[in-house]
Amino acid sequence: MFDVENEGIAQGTAGITCVAGSDRFGVANERLVYTNQRTAGAADTVLLIVDSAGPLPTGATYDLTTVVGPVPPNETCATAGAPATAAATFTGDLSQATGDYFWGGNAGCVSFGIIGPDMVYAATVGAGRQVTARVTATSGAWDPAINIVDGTTCASSIGQTCLASSNGSTGPTETAVLQNTGATSRTVFIVVETSSPTPGSFSLALTFAPIQTATYTQAPISAACNDLSSGAAELLSLTSVPAIGDDVTTPLRVLPFPFSFFGWPMTHFSAQSNGMVQFHANAGGIPSADFNNQSIPSLAAPNGYAAPFWDDLLSTSGSVVRNRVFGTTPNRFSVVEWVNQVGVSTRFQLKFFETSNVIEFHYCDMGNRSSSSATVGLENLNGLDGVSTSWNTNGATATGTGWRYTP
């Protein structure tokens, strides 16, 4: 165990302040980095305390080596370098960094419980534009996280609010998008961090583009249901893995063709038993089986979905969720179908189309089930925008009807 304590507090006094520490369970060698973030020119004297969490054998010894030097590039906001204004890729190594920032539990942050190493990069985002920050672990098996914070503060404090963030899985990639809706440019800091005990190198790709807004045109259509009784993949059924049940979702599935959702390119989708499909921008997305349908838009999870009939549906032995792709390149379309989820004899479909990126809902047979307790519509990946067709309102999903959403 290795701690750095403030020098102004007497040894053994209650309330001693630890400014950095390292205690990796079961590891004989500890490495700790402390960064002096006081104002320029102000020195900081600290105590280095070597400790142990358990009893030591008689004559136990240790070696302590200290190196004092300048703060490395990208270690803190002050050394983040010139802000990127155009597409750029950076590389770093969190195994050589220290943990300078912690915003656990604050609005918009995903750092709760993360006190591990972090590195910082800057970007200037023009008015009406957005920056997409995508971090990928490039060595070892560790889980990155990413926060985008205000460039005027970058304070490691309880009051700090993250502007955008991502820590959605144990996968190697996380993506966060910040939209500048203001009238002037703004500079932000992108903080790459992790709680993994053995982090390694990473790449951070920044891309800039005009803000992608919801431009879908919504229109009622007549139902035109495709036959999925043969040739379809059973996503959720009694024999699938996972099996059909109450509040169940599929794992991520690779999209069968390029597809954009609210202007953002998607790579995967997931379908759940409660009548909705989520689209995911990378393999790190977390599928939701939430039965508690929300209004559109809503910051509350889940986000990034198309909901032909999102409700607390009941699966039975005859229920199935299945998928089949129709057509030929570049005019293919994928159909996700729910059978007997809202009643003994019910069927409805969601279709999404190659090239046009159109989404359609088709209500083949809804029996006597109404939309009075369901969400119908689309919501984007950050929950800030969407197309609300119906929320807990009767009349939106009658048999033989449907909806088309054209971007």
Order of alpha helices (4+ residues) and beta strands (2+ residues): beta-beta-beta-beta-beta-beta-beta-beta-beta-beta-beta-beta-beta-beta-beta-beta-beta-beta-beta-beta-beta-beta-beta-beta
